[in-house]
Amino acid sequence: MSSTDRELAERACRGEAAATEALVTHALPVVRGLARRLTGDPEEGDALAQEALVIALEKLDSYRGQAAFSTWVCAIALRRHAGAKRAQAAEGRRRGAGALRAVDPVATVAERDSARRLLLLVDQLPATHRDALLARATADSPAEAARVLHVSPAAFRTRLHRARLALRARLEATYPDMLEEVGHAQG
């Protein structure tokens, strides 16, 4: 989606340190916020974010630019986190620990599919909408999200509202079943 990210990735693949730094600088706050929310722990979240960025840089030549670089890195972080949770559950079952719940494969596939479809729709939004949604999802508060985007809190609330409306419209048009699953279908 972002030709700038695609161009930066191509330059980074050719060894341009400034391009690599630009990609990481933009993606780091987004992936760190997501990772911290996923893990519920700042240190674990930072480690997950770092791991996702390292993987992304190692596989940079496979980045096609169909999504923003930060979205691509977030998807890597989501997959790594899900893999770690599956491994943790398997280890718990192996040890006979009853405290960890068994992984429901049908629910896991459904959650992954819903997350994948939602990320694709978010990435199709205009940059201002996409940035507002990602900033809010990764920031601890709306005020922090506004600071990340360098806008006033009032401007951020407006952007976020418009982004949510745009995302809902895309969901209704593309995947109405997702809204029905959570009881938000228009009737």
GIKA-V63320 format. One record per residue. N is the residue number from 1. RES is the residue in three letters. BURIAL is I if it has 16 or more other ideal C-beta (glycine too) atoms within 10 Angstrom, else O. Layout:
n & res & burial
N & RES & BURIAL
N & RES & BURIAL
This chain:
n & res & burial
1 & MET & I
2 & SER & I
3 & SER & O
4 & THR & O
5 & ASP & I
6 & ARG & I
7 & GLU & O
8 & LEU & I
9 & ALA & I
10 & GLU & O
11 & ARG & I
12 & ALA & I
13 & CYS & O
14 & ARG & O
15 & GLY & O
16 & GLU & O
17 & ALA & O
18 & ALA & O
19 & ALA & I
20 & THR & I
21 & GLU & O
22 & ALA & I
23 & LEU & I
24 & VAL & I
25 & THR & O
26 & HIS & I
27 & ALA & I
28 & LEU & I
29 & PRO & I
30 & VAL & I
31 & VAL & I
32 & ARG & I
33 & GLY & I
34 & LEU & I
35 & ALA & I
36 & ARG & I
37 & ARG & O
38 & LEU & I
39 & THR & I
40 & GLY & O
41 & ASP & O
42 & PRO & O
43 & GLU & O
44 & GLU & O
45 & GLY & I
46 & ASP & O
47 & ALA & O
48 & LEU & I
49 & ALA & I
50 & GLN & O
51 & GLU & I
52 & ALA & I
53 & LEU & I
54 & VAL & O
55 & ILE & O
56 & ALA & I
57 & LEU & I
58 & GLU & O
59 & LYS & O
60 & LEU & I
61 & ASP & O
62 & SER & O
63 & TYR & I
64 & ARG & O
65 & GLY & I
66 & GLN & O
67 & ALA & I
68 & ALA & I
69 & PHE & I
70 & SER & I
71 & THR & I
72 & TRP & I
73 & VAL & I
74 & CYS & I
75 & ALA & I
76 & ILE & I
77 & ALA & I
78 & LEU & I
79 & ARG & O
80 & ARG & I
81 & HIS & I
82 & ALA & I
83 & GLY & O
84 & ALA & O
85 & LYS & O
86 & ARG & O
87 & ALA & O
88 & GLN & O
89 & ALA & I
90 & ALA & O
91 & GLU & O
92 & GLY & O
93 & ARG & O
94 & ARG & O
95 & ARG & O
96 & GLY & O
97 & ALA & O
98 & GLY & O
99 & ALA & O
100 & LEU & O
101 & ARG & O
102 & ALA & O
103 & VAL & O
104 & ASP & O
105 & PRO & O
106 & VAL & O
107 & ALA & O
108 & THR & O
109 & VAL & O
110 & ALA & O
111 & GLU & O
112 & ARG & O
113 & ASP & O
114 & SER & O
115 & ALA & O
116 & ARG & O
117 & ARG & O
118 & LEU & I
119 & LEU & I
120 & LEU & I
121 & LEU & I
122 & VAL & I
123 & ASP & I
124 & GLN & I
125 & LEU & I
126 & PRO & O
127 & ALA & O
128 & THR & O
129 & HIS & I
130 & ARG & I
131 & ASP & I
132 & ALA & I
133 & LEU & I
134 & LEU & I
135 & ALA & I
136 & ARG & I
137 & ALA & O
138 & THR & I
139 & ALA & I
140 & ASP & O
141 & SER & O
142 & PRO & O
143 & ALA & O
144 & GLU & I
145 & ALA & I
146 & ALA & I
147 & ARG & O
148 & VAL & I
149 & LEU & I
150 & HIS & O
151 & VAL & I
152 & SER & O
153 & PRO & O
154 & ALA & O
155 & ALA & O
156 & PHE & I
157 & ARG & I
158 & THR & O
159 & ARG & I
160 & LEU & I
161 & HIS & O
162 & ARG & O
163 & ALA & I
164 & ARG & O
165 & LEU & O
166 & ALA & I
167 & LEU & I
168 & ARG & O
169 & ALA & O
170 & ARG & I
171 & LEU & I
172 & GLU & O
173 & ALA & O
174 & THR & O
175 & TYR & I
176 & PRO & O
177 & ASP & O
178 & MET & I
179 & LEU & O
180 & GLU & O
181 & GLU & O
182 & VAL & O
183 & GLY & O
184 & HIS & O
185 & ALA & O
186 & GLN & O
187 & GLY & O
